Amino acid sequence: MMKISVVLTTKNEEKNIGELLESLSNQEEPYEVLVVDSDSTDKTQEIVKKYSKKKKNIKLLIHPGTRAESMNYGIQQSTGEAVAFIGGDDIADKNWIKDVREALNDSEIVAGNLISKKFDRFGKVSNVKFFHKGVNISYPGTNTTYKKQVLDKLGGFDPWFFSAEDLELNLRAVDAGYKIAHNEKPKVYYRPRNNPFDFIKQSFWYGTGRKLLGLKHGSIWQSHSAIDILKTQFSLLGIAKMLLGLLGYIYCVVKIRNYPKSNINN
């Protein structure tokens, strides 16, 4: 049976990491859970160590850096035939790994179902879907699984990206000829961020990430109609999200001029 490696990154997640690890403790074998911590200053590492003593396939790795760098480190240390990503504040469905494993019989990349644990005030604002060569690449990293051979061929995440690194990996996967299959069965429950500050921060970095994609891959937005995008965001919150994203985009234009030539093969 295919072994699944679960890779997640953490930074001061003591409030949530226990519930996540509890949800991962009784999944269908064989699997391993690699927690890559970026020097948390709270009790995150202590909690992970506690679970690793009870469950030997839960392991704590320490690797400071960007999220992309930490995930790449987790990929390098993984021993499974596929790598499933999940957020440090998410909760896995009791059959998550079983359902992921079954979905991988039909596809080399699987994007699962994300379900809010409670009312999501800002979740009513849908994200702008981003298509590349006719394929939706806007699936977030959490609850997305890649067969290990695909990640090896793609070289993992591009560590230059500090936002939208998951979309950028999806884009390169499509360029390499892989299909991203959306499957409703593998379920992960996320905690909505129902405060204005998190909404502002998320929207800002959303816009920044889109500009980073353009710096590396060129005019990838030409096939997207501005009018169609606005139609999906036609509400007060939607317009606010678009404006905040525009600020993030402008910030990136001012701060980052070009994709480094030294990274051109990533």
C-alpha positions as CSV (number, residue, x, y, z in Angstrom):
1,M,0.0,0.0,0.0
2,M,1.3,3.5,-0.9
3,K,2.9,5.3,2.0
4,I,1.8,8.9,2.4
5,S,4.1,11.6,3.9
6,V,2.2,14.5,5.5
7,V,4.3,17.7,5.6
8,L,3.3,20.8,7.5
9,T,5.1,23.9,8.6
10,T,4.6,25.6,11.9
11,K,5.4,28.9,13.6
12,N,3.9,29.5,17.1
13,E,1.0,27.1,16.6
14,E,0.6,25.9,20.2
15,K,-3.1,26.8,20.2
16,N,-3.9,24.5,17.2
17,I,-1.1,22.0,16.7
18,G,-2.4,19.5,19.3
19,E,-5.8,19.2,17.7
20,L,-4.3,18.7,14.2
21,L,-1.9,16.0,15.4
22,E,-4.8,14.3,17.3
23,S,-6.7,14.2,14.0
24,L,-3.6,12.7,12.3
25,S,-2.9,10.1,15.0
26,N,-5.3,7.4,13.8
27,Q,-5.2,7.6,10.1
28,E,-4.9,4.6,7.8
29,E,-1.4,3.2,7.7
30,P,1.2,3.5,6.3
31,Y,2.0,7.2,6.7
32,E,4.3,9.6,8.5
33,V,3.8,13.2,9.7
34,L,6.7,15.6,9.4
35,V,6.2,18.8,11.3
36,V,8.8,21.4,10.1
37,D,9.0,24.1,12.7
38,S,10.5,27.5,12.0
39,D,11.9,28.3,15.5
40,S,8.6,28.7,17.4
41,T,9.0,30.6,20.7
42,D,5.8,29.1,22.2
43,K,5.1,25.5,23.2
44,T,4.6,24.2,19.6
45,Q,7.8,22.1,19.6
46,E,7.0,20.7,23.1
47,I,3.5,19.6,22.0
48,V,4.9,17.9,18.8
49,K,7.5,16.1,20.9
50,K,4.8,14.8,23.2
51,Y,2.8,13.4,20.2
52,S,6.0,11.9,18.7
53,K,6.6,9.9,21.8
54,K,3.1,8.4,21.5
55,K,3.2,7.9,17.8
56,K,6.6,7.1,16.3
57,N,5.6,8.2,12.7
58,I,5.1,11.8,14.0
59,K,8.4,13.6,13.7
60,L,9.6,17.1,14.6
61,L,12.0,18.8,12.2
62,I,13.4,22.3,12.8
63,H,14.2,24.4,9.8
64,P,13.9,28.2,9.9
65,G,13.2,30.0,6.7
66,T,10.3,30.9,4.4
67,R,7.3,28.5,4.1
68,A,8.6,27.3,0.7
69,E,12.1,26.5,2.2
70,S,10.5,24.7,5.2
71,M,8.2,22.6,2.9
72,N,11.1,21.7,0.7
73,Y,13.1,20.5,3.7
74,G,10.1,18.4,4.7
75,I,9.9,16.9,1.2
76,Q,13.6,16.1,1.3
77,Q,13.2,14.2,4.6
78,S,10.0,12.4,3.6
79,T,10.0,8.6,2.9
80,G,6.6,8.2,1.4
81,E,5.6,7.7,-2.3
82,A,3.4,10.8,-2.1
83,V,3.5,14.0,-0.1
84,A,0.3,15.6,1.3
85,F,0.4,19.1,2.6
86,I,-1.8,20.5,5.4
87,G,-1.8,23.7,7.4
88,G,-0.6,23.9,11.0
89,D,-4.0,25.2,12.2
90,D,-6.1,22.8,10.1
91,I,-7.8,19.5,11.2
92,A,-7.8,16.4,9.0
93,D,-11.0,14.3,8.5
94,K,-10.8,10.9,10.1
95,N,-10.5,9.2,6.7
96,W,-8.3,11.9,5.1
97,I,-5.2,9.8,4.3
98,K,-7.3,6.8,3.2
99,D,-9.3,9.1,0.8
100,V,-6.1,10.8,-0.4
101,R,-4.5,7.4,-1.1
102,E,-7.5,6.3,-3.1
103,A,-7.6,9.5,-5.1
104,L,-4.0,9.1,-6.1
105,N,-5.0,5.9,-8.0
106,D,-6.4,8.2,-10.7
107,S,-4.1,11.2,-10.6
108,E,-0.6,12.2,-9.7
109,I,-1.7,15.5,-8.1
110,V,-4.9,15.7,-6.0
111,A,-6.5,18.8,-4.6
112,G,-9.0,17.9,-1.8
113,N,-12.0,19.6,-0.2
114,L,-11.6,22.5,2.3
115,I,-14.4,22.9,4.8
116,S,-14.8,25.7,7.3
117,K,-15.0,24.6,10.9
118,K,-17.4,27.4,11.8
119,F,-19.1,30.4,10.2
120,D,-16.6,32.2,7.9
121,R,-17.5,35.8,7.7
122,F,-15.0,36.6,5.0
123,G,-15.2,33.2,3.3
124,K,-18.3,34.5,1.4
125,V,-15.8,36.4,-0.8
126,S,-14.6,33.8,-3.2
127,N,-11.0,33.8,-4.4
128,V,-10.3,34.7,-8.0
129,K,-9.8,31.5,-9.9
130,F,-6.5,31.5,-11.8
131,F,-6.3,29.3,-14.9
132,H,-3.1,28.3,-16.8
133,K,-3.5,26.5,-20.1
134,G,-7.1,25.9,-19.2
135,V,-6.3,24.3,-15.8
136,N,-7.3,25.8,-12.5
137,I,-4.1,26.3,-10.6
138,S,-5.5,28.4,-7.7
139,Y,-5.9,25.4,-5.3
140,P,-4.1,26.3,-2.1
141,G,-1.3,24.2,-0.7
142,T,-3.3,22.7,2.2
143,N,-5.0,19.5,1.3
144,T,-3.1,19.2,-1.9
145,T,-1.1,16.0,-2.5
146,Y,1.7,15.3,-5.0
147,K,3.3,12.0,-5.8
148,K,6.9,12.2,-4.7
149,Q,8.3,11.6,-8.2
150,V,6.4,14.7,-9.5
151,L,7.9,16.9,-6.7
152,D,11.4,15.5,-7.5
153,K,10.9,16.3,-11.2
154,L,9.6,19.8,-10.5
155,G,12.3,20.5,-7.9
156,G,9.8,21.3,-5.1
157,F,8.7,24.8,-4.2
158,D,10.6,27.9,-5.5
159,P,12.2,29.3,-2.3
160,W,12.2,32.8,-3.9
161,F,8.5,33.0,-3.4
162,F,7.2,34.4,-0.1
163,S,3.6,34.3,-1.3
164,A,1.7,32.2,-3.8
165,E,4.4,29.5,-3.7
166,D,1.7,26.8,-3.9
167,L,0.1,28.3,-7.0
168,E,3.5,28.7,-8.6
169,L,4.2,25.0,-8.1
170,N,0.8,24.1,-9.6
171,L,1.7,26.3,-12.6
172,R,5.0,24.5,-13.2
173,A,3.2,21.1,-12.8
174,V,0.8,22.1,-15.6
175,D,3.7,23.2,-17.8
176,A,5.3,19.8,-17.2
177,G,2.2,18.1,-18.5
178,Y,0.6,16.9,-15.2
179,K,-3.1,17.2,-14.4
180,I,-4.4,18.5,-11.1
181,A,-7.5,16.5,-10.1
182,H,-10.0,18.1,-7.7
183,N,-11.5,15.5,-5.5
184,E,-14.2,16.2,-2.9
185,K,-13.6,13.1,-0.9
186,P,-10.3,14.0,1.0
187,K,-11.5,16.6,3.5
188,V,-9.6,19.1,5.6
189,Y,-11.3,21.5,8.1
190,Y,-9.8,24.9,8.3
191,R,-10.2,27.7,10.9
192,P,-11.6,30.8,9.3
193,R,-9.9,34.1,10.2
194,N,-12.8,36.2,11.2
195,N,-11.1,39.4,12.1
196,P,-10.5,42.4,9.8
197,F,-6.7,42.4,10.4
198,D,-6.3,38.9,9.0
199,F,-8.6,39.7,6.1
200,I,-6.4,42.8,5.2
201,K,-3.2,40.8,5.5
202,Q,-4.4,37.9,3.5
203,S,-5.8,40.1,0.7
204,F,-2.6,42.2,0.6
205,W,-0.3,39.1,0.2
206,Y,-2.8,37.7,-2.3
207,G,-2.0,40.6,-4.6
208,T,1.7,40.4,-3.9
209,G,1.8,36.7,-4.9
210,R,0.1,37.4,-8.2
211,K,2.8,39.9,-9.1
212,L,5.5,37.5,-8.1
213,L,4.0,34.9,-10.5
214,G,4.1,37.5,-13.2
215,L,7.8,38.4,-12.5
216,K,8.8,34.8,-13.0
217,H,6.4,33.6,-15.7
218,G,5.6,36.7,-17.7
219,S,2.2,37.9,-18.8
220,I,0.2,35.1,-17.4
221,W,-2.9,37.2,-16.7
222,Q,-3.6,38.1,-20.3
223,S,-6.1,35.4,-20.7
224,H,-8.1,36.6,-17.7
225,S,-10.8,39.2,-18.3
226,A,-10.8,42.1,-15.8
227,I,-14.6,42.3,-16.1
228,D,-15.0,38.6,-15.4
229,I,-12.8,38.9,-12.3
230,L,-14.8,41.9,-11.0
231,K,-18.0,39.9,-11.5
232,T,-16.8,37.3,-9.0
233,Q,-16.0,40.1,-6.4
234,F,-19.1,42.3,-6.8
235,S,-19.7,43.0,-3.1
236,L,-18.4,45.4,-0.5
237,L,-16.0,42.8,0.9
238,G,-15.1,41.7,-2.6
239,I,-14.2,45.2,-3.7
240,A,-12.2,45.7,-0.5
241,K,-10.3,42.5,-1.2
242,M,-9.5,43.6,-4.7
243,L,-8.3,47.0,-3.6
244,L,-6.1,45.5,-0.9
245,G,-4.8,43.0,-3.4
246,L,-4.0,45.9,-5.7
247,L,-2.0,47.6,-2.9
248,G,0.0,44.3,-2.4
249,Y,0.6,44.2,-6.2
250,I,1.9,47.8,-6.2
251,Y,4.1,47.1,-3.2
252,C,5.7,44.2,-5.1
253,V,6.1,46.4,-8.2
254,V,8.0,49.0,-6.1
255,K,10.0,46.6,-4.0
256,I,10.9,43.7,-6.4
257,R,11.9,44.6,-10.0
258,N,12.8,41.2,-11.5
259,Y,13.0,37.5,-10.9
260,P,16.7,36.7,-10.1
261,K,18.5,35.2,-13.1
262,S,20.3,32.9,-10.7
263,N,17.0,31.2,-10.0
264,I,15.9,30.9,-13.7
265,N,16.0,27.1,-13.7
266,N,13.6,26.7,-10.7
